Amino acid sequence: MSSDTVINVSQLCKKFVSFKKEPGIVGSLKSFFVRNPIEKIAVNNFELKIKKGEIIGLLGPNGAGKTTLMKMFTGIVVPTSGELSILGYQPWQRDKQFRKKIALVMGQKSQLWWDIPAMDSFTLLQKYYEIPEDKFNERISHMSEILEVKDLLHIHVRKLSLGERMKLELMASLLHDPDVIFLDEPTIGLDLVAQENIRNFIKEYHARTGCTIIITSHYMADVQALCERLVLIMGGKKGFDGPIHEFEKVLGNEKTLSFSFSTEQNPEAEIWKNYYPEWDEKNRSVELRVPEEELRDLSMKVLQNLPVTDFATEKLPIERVMKTLMENPELLKERSND
């Protein structure tokens, strides 16, 4: 393994086993003697290498295996088979030095004590991570100023808004100056301003510390603002691993072409059928996914034959790529076979 490789994953698998039980008392009694196991492979032969200082976006639909991966990375879940090392440690062994080098921020879970001020929780974390007093005070001062939460440190956490709590959660996770940070939906539920503030803080923190960050998010704005490299997991397997600008081309060199019409159009017309049309409710505007080489001819054909009032074109946004792949996962198989 290269000296600058922080995370090394090889042939990683995680299988969960549950048991099917028939309903009712009879079913409960039967389950004592006969158990019907059901296996689910959450992660299947996953391969990944992440270098120091990278910010990686880990994407995929619900149930694809993202959360299982994050839990294995942080030692919460033990792999069924394969190799996994982070900073030279095996996470599931929960070595004390390993825990001092990583941080996990989960947008839906809190590590701050609900009924005491955040500063009290920070003091407890200082003792747990054995942070020197001068370093502790310096980090509290710096992060609270950037996040604009100095006036909130001594207020009971339960009295704060979701956005305010999320800022303090970030502070709590970064107090020990981790080398690797796992961010699981860090902006979920936040308004647009709060999301932007969190992103700006993460960018500033990364630029200042050079840490490695792995982020999962359903907000593509998070990914586009923070990540240069994306890893896509679908059905427990890696479907894509590369720069974000290459992900935008997963479906080919296509662009979004939109038209508005003065009258209602026929969505079933032959002209649209190869371009994944998305119509408005009145069938008077449409968005199409068009290969670059067909863009000019299609535009001319529509403009010459239909009552167009407006049209525009732009590169296929990452949201559209992700949505299309989630709806049509077989497209990834076709791409890998090319």
C-alpha positions as CSV (number, residue, x, y, z in Angstrom):
1,M,0.0,0.0,0.0
2,S,1.3,3.5,-1.0
3,S,2.4,5.7,1.9
4,D,-0.1,8.3,0.9
5,T,-3.0,5.9,0.8
6,V,-5.3,6.6,3.8
7,I,-8.1,4.1,3.0
8,N,-7.5,0.7,1.4
9,V,-10.4,-1.5,0.6
10,S,-10.1,-4.9,-1.2
11,Q,-12.8,-7.5,-2.0
12,L,-14.8,-6.1,0.9
13,C,-18.1,-7.9,1.6
14,K,-20.8,-7.6,4.2
15,K,-23.6,-10.1,4.5
16,F,-26.5,-9.7,6.9
17,V,-28.6,-12.7,8.0
18,S,-32.1,-12.4,9.4
19,F,-34.8,-15.0,10.1
20,K,-38.3,-15.4,8.6
21,K,-41.0,-16.0,11.2
22,E,-44.5,-17.1,10.4
23,P,-47.2,-14.9,12.1
24,G,-49.0,-15.7,15.3
25,I,-48.3,-17.9,18.3
26,V,-47.8,-21.0,16.2
27,G,-45.2,-19.2,14.1
28,S,-43.4,-18.1,17.3
29,L,-43.3,-21.6,18.6
30,K,-42.0,-23.0,15.3
31,S,-39.3,-20.5,15.3
32,F,-37.8,-22.0,18.4
33,F,-37.1,-25.2,16.5
34,V,-37.0,-24.3,12.8
35,R,-35.4,-21.1,11.7
36,N,-35.5,-19.9,8.1
37,P,-32.5,-17.7,7.4
38,I,-32.7,-14.9,4.9
39,E,-29.4,-13.5,3.6
40,K,-28.8,-10.0,2.3
41,I,-25.5,-9.0,0.7
42,A,-25.2,-5.3,1.5
43,V,-21.7,-4.8,0.1
44,N,-20.2,-7.1,-2.5
45,N,-16.5,-7.3,-3.4
46,F,-16.0,-3.6,-3.0
47,E,-12.6,-2.1,-4.0
48,L,-11.5,1.4,-3.1
49,K,-8.3,3.4,-2.5
50,I,-8.4,7.0,-1.1
51,K,-5.3,9.2,-0.8
52,K,-4.5,11.7,1.9
53,G,-6.3,15.0,1.4
54,E,-9.0,13.8,-1.0
55,I,-12.6,14.7,-0.6
56,I,-14.7,11.8,-1.9
57,G,-18.4,11.8,-2.6
58,L,-20.0,8.4,-1.9
59,L,-23.3,8.3,-3.8
60,G,-26.0,5.7,-4.3
61,P,-29.8,5.2,-3.8
62,N,-31.3,4.1,-0.5
63,G,-30.4,0.5,0.3
64,A,-27.4,0.6,-2.1
65,G,-24.8,0.0,0.7
66,K,-23.6,3.5,1.5
67,T,-24.4,3.4,5.2
68,T,-23.1,-0.1,5.6
69,L,-19.8,1.0,4.1
70,M,-19.6,4.1,6.4
71,K,-20.3,1.9,9.4
72,M,-17.5,-0.5,8.4
73,F,-15.1,2.4,7.8
74,T,-15.7,3.7,11.3
75,G,-15.7,0.3,13.0
76,I,-19.4,0.1,13.9
77,V,-19.9,-2.9,11.7
78,V,-17.5,-5.8,11.1
79,P,-17.0,-7.0,7.5
80,T,-17.9,-10.5,6.6
81,S,-14.9,-10.9,4.4
82,G,-12.2,-8.9,2.5
83,E,-9.6,-6.4,3.5
84,L,-10.1,-2.9,5.0
85,S,-7.6,-0.6,6.6
86,I,-7.7,3.0,7.4
87,L,-4.5,4.8,8.4
88,G,-3.0,1.3,8.9
89,Y,-5.7,0.3,11.4
90,Q,-8.5,-2.3,11.1
91,P,-11.5,-0.2,12.1
92,W,-13.6,-2.9,13.8
93,Q,-10.8,-3.5,16.3
94,R,-11.7,0.0,17.7
95,D,-8.1,0.8,18.7
96,K,-8.0,3.9,20.9
97,Q,-5.5,5.6,18.6
98,F,-7.6,4.9,15.6
99,R,-10.6,6.5,17.2
100,K,-8.5,9.6,17.9
101,K,-7.7,9.9,14.2
102,I,-11.3,9.7,12.7
103,A,-14.5,11.6,13.1
104,L,-18.1,10.6,12.1
105,V,-20.8,13.3,11.6
106,M,-24.3,11.9,11.0
107,G,-26.9,14.5,10.1
108,Q,-29.7,12.5,11.7
109,K,-27.9,11.6,15.0
110,S,-26.5,13.8,17.7
111,Q,-23.5,13.3,19.9
112,L,-24.2,16.4,22.0
113,W,-26.0,16.0,25.3
114,W,-29.5,17.3,24.7
115,D,-30.1,18.8,28.2
116,I,-26.8,20.6,28.8
117,P,-25.0,23.4,26.9
118,A,-22.8,22.4,24.0
119,M,-19.7,23.7,25.9
120,D,-20.3,21.1,28.6
121,S,-20.3,18.3,25.9
122,F,-17.1,19.8,24.4
123,T,-15.4,19.6,27.8
124,L,-16.4,16.0,28.2
125,L,-15.0,15.3,24.7
126,Q,-11.8,17.1,25.6
127,K,-11.2,14.7,28.4
128,Y,-12.1,11.6,26.3
129,Y,-9.7,12.6,23.5
130,E,-7.1,13.9,25.9
131,I,-6.9,17.3,24.1
132,P,-4.4,19.7,25.7
133,E,-6.0,22.8,27.2
134,D,-4.3,25.3,24.9
135,K,-5.3,23.3,21.8
136,F,-8.8,22.9,23.0
137,N,-9.3,26.6,23.6
138,E,-7.7,27.5,20.3
139,R,-10.0,25.1,18.3
140,I,-13.1,26.2,20.2
141,S,-12.3,29.9,19.5
142,H,-11.5,29.4,15.8
143,M,-14.4,27.1,14.9
144,S,-17.0,29.0,16.9
145,E,-16.0,32.2,15.2
146,I,-16.1,30.8,11.6
147,L,-19.4,29.1,12.3
148,E,-20.8,32.2,14.1
149,V,-21.9,30.2,17.2
150,K,-19.9,31.9,20.0
151,D,-23.2,33.1,21.5
152,L,-24.6,29.6,21.5
153,L,-22.0,27.7,23.3
154,H,-23.6,28.1,26.7
155,I,-27.2,27.6,25.7
156,H,-28.9,24.2,26.2
157,V,-28.8,22.2,23.0
158,R,-32.5,21.4,23.0
159,K,-33.3,25.1,22.7
160,L,-31.3,25.5,19.5
161,S,-32.5,25.3,15.9
162,L,-31.5,22.4,13.7
163,G,-29.0,24.5,11.8
164,E,-27.4,25.8,15.0
165,R,-27.2,22.2,16.4
166,M,-25.6,21.0,13.2
167,K,-22.9,23.6,13.4
168,L,-22.1,22.6,17.0
169,E,-22.2,18.9,16.0
170,L,-19.4,19.7,13.5
171,M,-17.4,21.4,16.2
172,A,-17.8,18.4,18.5
173,S,-16.6,16.0,15.8
174,L,-13.5,18.1,14.9
175,L,-12.3,19.1,18.3
176,H,-9.6,16.3,18.3
177,D,-8.3,17.3,14.9
178,P,-9.0,14.1,13.0
179,D,-7.1,12.9,10.0
180,V,-10.1,11.3,8.3
181,I,-13.7,12.7,8.5
182,F,-16.8,10.8,7.6
183,L,-19.8,13.0,6.9
184,D,-23.1,11.2,6.5
185,E,-25.8,13.5,5.2
186,P,-24.3,16.6,7.0
187,T,-26.9,19.1,5.6
188,I,-30.0,17.0,5.8
189,G,-33.1,18.9,6.8
190,L,-31.3,22.3,6.7
191,D,-32.5,25.3,4.8
192,L,-30.5,26.7,1.9
193,V,-28.5,29.3,3.9
194,A,-27.6,26.7,6.6
195,Q,-26.5,24.2,3.9
196,E,-24.3,26.8,2.3
197,N,-22.7,27.8,5.7
198,I,-21.9,24.2,6.5
199,R,-20.3,23.6,3.0
200,N,-18.2,26.7,3.3
201,F,-17.0,25.6,6.7
202,I,-16.1,22.2,5.5
203,K,-14.1,23.7,2.5
204,E,-12.3,26.1,4.8
205,Y,-11.5,23.3,7.3
206,H,-10.2,21.0,4.6
207,A,-8.0,23.7,3.0
208,R,-6.5,24.5,6.5
209,T,-5.9,21.0,7.7
210,G,-5.5,18.8,4.6
211,C,-7.6,16.1,6.1
212,T,-9.3,13.3,4.1
213,I,-13.1,13.6,3.8
214,I,-15.7,11.0,2.7
215,I,-19.2,12.5,2.3
216,T,-22.5,10.9,1.6
217,S,-25.4,13.1,0.6
218,H,-28.7,13.1,-1.3
219,Y,-28.1,16.8,-2.0
220,M,-26.1,17.0,-5.2
221,A,-25.3,20.6,-4.3
222,D,-23.2,19.2,-1.4
223,V,-21.3,16.9,-3.8
224,Q,-20.7,19.5,-6.5
225,A,-19.5,22.1,-4.0
226,L,-17.1,19.8,-2.1
227,C,-16.0,16.8,-4.1
228,E,-13.7,16.4,-7.0
229,R,-14.1,12.6,-7.1
230,L,-17.2,10.5,-6.9
231,V,-17.7,6.9,-6.0
232,L,-21.1,5.4,-6.9
233,I,-22.4,2.3,-5.2
234,M,-25.4,0.4,-6.6
235,G,-26.7,-2.9,-5.2
236,G,-23.6,-3.2,-3.0
237,K,-21.2,-2.9,-5.9
238,K,-19.1,-0.1,-7.2
239,G,-20.6,1.4,-10.3
240,F,-18.4,4.4,-10.9
241,D,-15.2,5.8,-9.5
242,G,-13.7,8.9,-11.0
243,P,-13.7,12.7,-11.3
244,I,-17.0,14.5,-11.0
245,H,-16.7,15.9,-14.6
246,E,-16.4,12.3,-15.8
247,F,-19.5,11.3,-13.9
248,E,-21.5,13.9,-15.7
249,K,-20.6,12.0,-18.9
250,V,-21.6,8.5,-17.7
251,L,-24.6,8.6,-19.9
252,G,-22.6,9.9,-22.8
253,N,-21.8,13.4,-24.1
254,E,-25.3,14.5,-23.7
255,K,-27.0,17.8,-23.0
256,T,-30.4,18.9,-21.6
257,L,-32.5,20.5,-24.4
258,S,-35.7,22.2,-23.3
259,F,-38.6,23.6,-25.5
260,S,-41.7,25.6,-24.7
261,F,-44.7,25.6,-27.1
262,S,-47.6,27.9,-27.7
263,T,-50.0,24.9,-27.9
264,E,-50.3,21.4,-26.4
265,Q,-48.1,18.8,-27.9
266,N,-48.3,15.0,-28.3
267,P,-45.9,13.3,-25.8
268,E,-46.1,10.1,-27.8
269,A,-44.8,11.6,-31.1
270,E,-42.0,9.8,-32.8
271,I,-39.7,12.8,-32.5
272,W,-39.3,12.5,-28.7
273,K,-39.1,8.8,-28.2
274,N,-35.3,8.4,-28.0
275,Y,-34.6,11.3,-25.7
276,Y,-36.2,10.5,-22.3
277,P,-38.8,13.3,-22.5
278,E,-40.0,15.0,-19.3
279,W,-43.2,17.0,-19.9
280,D,-45.1,19.5,-17.8
281,E,-48.7,18.9,-16.8
282,K,-50.1,20.7,-19.9
283,N,-47.7,19.1,-22.4
284,R,-46.6,22.5,-23.4
285,S,-42.9,22.3,-22.4
286,V,-40.5,19.4,-22.5
287,E,-36.9,18.6,-21.4
288,L,-34.9,16.1,-23.4
289,R,-31.6,14.3,-23.0
290,V,-29.8,14.7,-26.3
291,P,-26.4,13.4,-27.5
292,E,-24.2,16.3,-28.6
293,E,-23.9,15.1,-32.2
294,E,-27.7,15.1,-32.6
295,L,-28.3,18.4,-30.8
296,R,-28.2,20.7,-33.9
297,D,-30.4,18.5,-36.2
298,L,-33.0,17.9,-33.5
299,S,-33.2,21.6,-32.6
300,M,-33.6,22.6,-36.3
301,K,-36.3,19.9,-36.8
302,V,-38.3,21.0,-33.7
303,L,-38.0,24.8,-34.5
304,Q,-39.1,24.3,-38.1
305,N,-42.1,22.1,-37.5
306,L,-43.5,23.0,-34.1
307,P,-44.8,26.3,-32.5
308,V,-41.8,26.9,-30.3
309,T,-41.9,30.0,-28.0
310,D,-38.7,29.3,-26.2
311,F,-35.8,26.9,-26.0
312,A,-32.5,26.4,-24.1
313,T,-29.7,23.9,-23.8
314,E,-27.2,23.1,-21.1
315,K,-24.9,20.2,-20.1
316,L,-26.6,17.3,-18.4
317,P,-26.7,18.2,-14.7
318,I,-25.4,15.7,-12.1
319,E,-28.8,15.5,-10.6
320,R,-30.3,14.2,-13.9
321,V,-27.5,11.7,-14.3
322,M,-28.0,10.4,-10.8
323,K,-31.8,10.2,-11.2
324,T,-31.5,8.4,-14.5
325,L,-29.0,5.8,-13.1
326,M,-31.2,5.2,-10.1
327,E,-34.2,4.6,-12.3
328,N,-32.2,2.6,-14.9
329,P,-29.3,0.8,-13.1
330,E,-28.8,-1.4,-16.1
331,L,-27.2,1.6,-17.9
332,L,-24.2,1.1,-15.6
333,K,-23.9,-2.5,-16.8
334,E,-24.1,-1.4,-20.4
335,R,-21.4,1.2,-19.8
336,S,-19.0,-1.4,-18.1
337,N,-19.4,-3.7,-21.0
338,D,-18.5,-1.1,-23.6
